[in-house]
Amino acid sequence: MEHPPGVLHLVATPIGNLKDITFRAIEVLNKADVIACEDTRRSKILLTHFGIDRPLVSYADFSEKKKAPALVEKLLSGADIALISDAGMPGIADPGYRLVTAAIREGIRVECVPGASAILTALAVSGLPTDRFTFEGFLPVKTGARKNKLASLKGEERTVIVYESPHRILKSLSAIQEVYGDIHLVVARELTKKFEEVTRGRVSEIIEKFSSRKPLGEFVILFNLTARHCEAPQVPKQSRHSQ
């Protein structure tokens, strides 16, 4: 007798504060036959914290194309698989897209266990329009490609959200200033963590701030190029969490 296919669960994990895990996420992870992780070492710390002991397999960006077929075979054999990333929702600027597409193609049920999101968290506290926005992932690594990407967004009327690493934050801020001028920006880092920081100001001010110390943590950059949001009405104040 053939087993019915298993379920692929996309499980959001905390983006910093472990208390942001959901009851449903813990339940699904505890019941999964296999947990596919972006980085098994980092995920093991999270899972151990919540007393979850299930088989883990690595599923990173560089191996996604190779490993997706094997996970689909497991699903077709009846195994329930939970996919998690290092932080946030798998498949959103993280591995997962290929596996979801392959599972859907095979008629496998895909369920989402929602949770913390750096995109929405940063947008909610930004003070920028939230009704229409576009998430552009990480800006390109190469200087020319980065500037071309920013130039392609010049006519964008929605709030723009991008991720950036601490190693490239100053380069990306400089590129934003070169392409758009000294516009008003919101930069969030260490969201939901003890040293959460939301900085609002002109690009030049933010560059000066992060040039005076080593940037740490993952960054979210937000801006709106429409005139009334591009210009800051007054000298911006730091959030009470700013350090």
Secondary structure, 3 states (H helix, E strand, C coil): CCCCCCEEEEECECCCCHHHCCHHHHHHHHHCCEEEECCHHHHHHHHHHCCCCCCEEECCHHHHHHHHHHHHHHHHCCCCEEEECCCECCCCCCCCHHHHHHHHHCCCEEEEECCCCHHHHHHHHHCCCCCCEEEEEECCCCHHHHHHHHHHCCCCCCEEEEEECCCCHHHHHHHHHHHHCCCEEEEEECCCCCCCEEEEEEHHHHHHHHHCCCCCCCEEEEECCCHHHHCCCCCCCCCCCCC
